[in-house]
Amino acid sequence: MTPSELKNSILQLAIQGRLVEQRPEEGTGEELYRKIQSEKQALIKAGKIKKEKPLPEISDDEKPFDIPENWRWVRLGEISTYSHTKEKINANQITDSLWCLDLEDIEKDTGKILNICLASQRKIAGDKVKFYKGQILYSKLRPYLKKILTATGDGICSSEIVPFSTYGNIDSDFIVNYLKSPYVDFTINSVTYGVKMPRVGTDTMTNLLVPLPPLAEQKRIVAKIEELLPLVDRYAEAWNRLEALNKRFPDDLKKSLLQLAIQGKLVPQLPEEGTGEELYRKIQSEKQALIKAGKIKKEKPLPEISDDEKPFDIPDNWKWIHINEVIDVRDGTHDTPKYVSNGIPLVTSKNLVDGGINFDTAKLISVDDATAINLRSRVDDGDILFAMIGTIGNPVLVKKDREFSIKNMALFKQYNEDLFEMKYLLYFLRLAQSEMKKTASASVQSFVSLSVLRNYLIPLPPLAEQKRIVAKLEEILPLCEKLK
């Protein structure tokens, strides 16, 4: 049960006479109703209020739910001044020290006052409505916001707020809680008028059915609600924490699984699969052959990795390396033609979405020879794209079924597909991208340099273990998605 549902349940139990017990010695709602009618007749006779047109009798079919036998169904107009003409005050008569209440000062649902402003602090144009301490203040505009409260002092308000009093010493907080109940909320909001600025009409409110308990029981109901609502607030805090945890849990679990994977804790190490050191030497031999053949350039040797640099422990048969030692990390910024009006897609950071490329949002470039573009940007099936500018990261493993070029991208390429599992790197980059963002330079946009990416440390398992890690992740990560 949500906090809102719990609060609504408490209010509904309250207005049905099920929140506190009934006590015969407290009298009946019928007796209170008669006292109210006598009080109204006396006020009419004294000329303090006008005689009203009788409201229709309440039929059994109208009664929305059962109430205790010592309660009575009444209409709001029979027990209150809701329909009476409101006392207005001209703008010229408003003094600076008057409390000036606007709808924005009232918290929705709770009716708490968020801000107390004096007339001197507000720009006042036109007439305002007077209200007095102890009156009920009801917002007829957007009634679903439940901006309803008992006035704690005298003041003036917008005409969208209806101040009214009750007869017979009816507990105003009992009426406030009733007006916030799910029954009233549904009833009122089903008959509001106005699409953009829905309001509730006076006739609707005057004819609204109210279950009337004896005065003493009203006070006990209010006291019980005031006792329970702070507990609901505490429940809401716990609920919100749990909801936030539940919302984060699938992603947190995915991160934990990726962390276990790159620490060598997701699958067992098998001696027969060799070591990361042996694989590293094979890749270096492949690189030397490619350099000799003129297919890649010779690089400046990277520094040895000290123990202090290693972020966590890895299995003995793994090896810490810089990414560029086993993967060709290139820049897809400088070798891409400029934008023109038509042609093949030019993929940038914003086109990397949910692990794939959104070609629908990619700009197009026009060239005479698409093959030439392919050679210049050299994006091949199995490469990884990584956004270097703006939204950094979002690594994508390329499944190349169409020609495209790239800009502001890091391009990760294998030296030999038989020596490294690119999906292992993909999962590593998904985990590492949050840390990479922390190293980003910021000017107009965040930017991570090619040097940072090339020198970033990655643990290197044997190739067979890389494949087993990938297989295990592909087995369990989809289960995390089902938790959302």
Secondary structure as the mmCIF struct_conf table of DSSP 4:
data_model
#
loop_
_struct_conf.conf_type_id
_struct_conf.id
_struct_conf.beg_label_comp_id
_struct_conf.beg_label_asym_id
_struct_conf.beg_label_seq_id
_struct_conf.end_label_comp_id
_struct_conf.end_label_asym_id
_struct_conf.end_label_seq_id
HELX_RH_AL_P HELX_RH_AL_P1 PRO A 3 ILE A 15
TURN_TY1_P TURN_TY1_P1 GLN A 16 GLY A 17
BEND BEND1 LEU A 19 VAL A 20
HELX_RH_3T_P HELX_RH_3T_P1 PRO A 24 GLU A 26
HELX_RH_AL_P HELX_RH_AL_P2 GLY A 29 LYS A 45
TURN_TY1_P TURN_TY1_P2 ALA A 46 GLY A 47
BEND BEND2 LYS A 48 ILE A 49
HELX_LH_PP_P HELX_LH_PP_P1 LYS A 53 SER A 59
TURN_TY1_P TURN_TY1_P3 ASP A 60 GLU A 62
BEND BEND3 PHE A 65 PHE A 65
TURN_TY1_P TURN_TY1_P4 GLU A 69 ASN A 70
STRN STRN1 ARG A 72 ARG A 75
HELX_RH_AL_P HELX_RH_AL_P3 LEU A 76 ILE A 79
STRN STRN2 SER A 80 SER A 80
TURN_TY1_P TURN_TY1_P5 TYR A 82 SER A 83
BEND BEND4 HIS A 84 HIS A 84
HELX_LH_PP_P HELX_LH_PP_P2 THR A 85 GLU A 87
STRN STRN3 LYS A 88 ILE A 89
HELX_RH_3T_P HELX_RH_3T_P2 ALA A 91 GLN A 93
TURN_TY1_P TURN_TY1_P6 ASP A 96 SER A 97
BEND BEND5 LEU A 98 LEU A 98
STRN STRN4 TRP A 99 TRP A 99
STRN STRN5 CYS A 100 LEU A 101
HELX_RH_3T_P HELX_RH_3T_P3 LEU A 103 ASP A 105
STRN STRN6 ILE A 106 ILE A 106
TURN_TY1_P TURN_TY1_P7 LYS A 108 THR A 110
STRN STRN7 ILE A 113 ILE A 113
STRN STRN8 LEU A 118 LEU A 118
HELX_RH_3T_P HELX_RH_3T_P4 ALA A 119 GLN A 121
BEND BEND6 ARG A 122 ARG A 122
BEND BEND7 GLY A 126 GLY A 126
STRN STRN9 LYS A 128 PHE A 131
TURN_TY1_P TURN_TY1_P8 LYS A 133 GLY A 134
STRN STRN10 ILE A 136 SER A 139
STRN STRN11 LEU A 141 LEU A 141
BEND BEND8 ARG A 142 ARG A 142
HELX_RH_3T_P HELX_RH_3T_P5 PRO A 143 LEU A 145
STRN STRN12 ILE A 148 THR A 150
BEND BEND9 THR A 152 GLY A 153
STRN STRN13 GLY A 155 CYS A 157
TURN_TY1_P TURN_TY1_P9 SER A 159 GLU A 160
STRN STRN14 ILE A 161 PHE A 164
STRN STRN15 THR A 166 THR A 166
BEND BEND10 TYR A 167 TYR A 167
TURN_TY1_P TURN_TY1_P10 GLY A 168 ASN A 169
HELX_RH_AL_P HELX_RH_AL_P4 SER A 172 LEU A 179
TURN_TY1_P TURN_TY1_P11 LYS A 180 LYS A 180
BEND BEND11 SER A 181 SER A 181
HELX_RH_AL_P HELX_RH_AL_P5 PRO A 182 ASN A 189
TURN_TY1_P TURN_TY1_P12 SER A 190 SER A 190
BEND BEND12 VAL A 191 VAL A 191
STRN STRN16 TYR A 193 TYR A 193
BEND BEND13 VAL A 195 MET A 197
STRN STRN17 ARG A 199 ARG A 199
HELX_RH_AL_P HELX_RH_AL_P6 THR A 202 THR A 206
TURN_TY1_P TURN_TY1_P13 ASN A 207 ASN A 207
STRN STRN18 LEU A 209 LEU A 212
HELX_RH_AL_P HELX_RH_AL_P7 LEU A 215 ILE A 262
TURN_TY1_P TURN_TY1_P14 GLN A 263 GLY A 264
BEND BEND14 LEU A 266 VAL A 267
HELX_RH_3T_P HELX_RH_3T_P6 PRO A 271 GLU A 273
HELX_RH_AL_P HELX_RH_AL_P8 GLY A 276 LYS A 292
TURN_TY1_P TURN_TY1_P15 ALA A 293 GLY A 294
BEND BEND15 LYS A 295 ILE A 296
HELX_LH_PP_P HELX_LH_PP_P3 LYS A 300 SER A 306
HELX_RH_3T_P HELX_RH_3T_P7 ASP A 307 GLU A 309
BEND BEND16 PHE A 312 PHE A 312
TURN_TY1_P TURN_TY1_P16 ASP A 316 ASN A 317
STRN STRN19 LYS A 319 HIS A 322
HELX_RH_AL_P HELX_RH_AL_P9 ILE A 323 VAL A 326
STRN STRN20 ILE A 327 ASP A 331
BEND BEND17 GLY A 332 THR A 333
TURN_TY1_P TURN_TY1_P17 HIS A 334 ASP A 335
BEND BEND18 THR A 336 THR A 336
HELX_LH_PP_P HELX_LH_PP_P4 PRO A 337 TYR A 339
BEND BEND19 SER A 341 GLY A 343
STRN STRN21 ILE A 344 VAL A 347
HELX_RH_3T_P HELX_RH_3T_P8 SER A 349 ASN A 351
STRN STRN22 LEU A 352 VAL A 353
TURN_TY1_P TURN_TY1_P18 ASP A 354 GLY A 355
STRN STRN23 GLY A 356 ILE A 357
HELX_RH_3T_P HELX_RH_3T_P9 PHE A 359 THR A 361
STRN STRN24 LYS A 363 ILE A 365
BEND BEND20 ASP A 368 ASP A 368
HELX_RH_AL_P HELX_RH_AL_P10 ALA A 370 SER A 377
TURN_TY1_P TURN_TY1_P19 ASP A 381 GLY A 382
STRN STRN25 ILE A 384 ALA A 387
STRN STRN26 ILE A 389 ILE A 389
BEND BEND21 GLY A 390 THR A 391
STRN STRN27 GLY A 393 LEU A 397
BEND BEND22 ASP A 401 ARG A 402
STRN STRN28 SER A 405 ILE A 406
BEND BEND23 LYS A 407 ASN A 408
STRN STRN29 MET A 409 GLN A 414
BEND BEND24 TYR A 415 TYR A 415
TURN_TY1_P TURN_TY1_P20 GLU A 417 LEU A 419
HELX_RH_AL_P HELX_RH_AL_P11 MET A 422 LYS A 438
TURN_TY1_P TURN_TY1_P21 THR A 439 THR A 439
STRN STRN30 SER A 441 ALA A 442
BEND BEND25 SER A 443 GLN A 445
STRN STRN31 SER A 446 PHE A 447
HELX_RH_AL_P HELX_RH_AL_P12 LEU A 450 ASN A 455
STRN STRN32 LEU A 457 LEU A 460
HELX_RH_AL_P HELX_RH_AL_P13 LEU A 463 GLU A 481
TURN_TY1_P TURN_TY1_P22 LYS A 482 LEU A 483
#
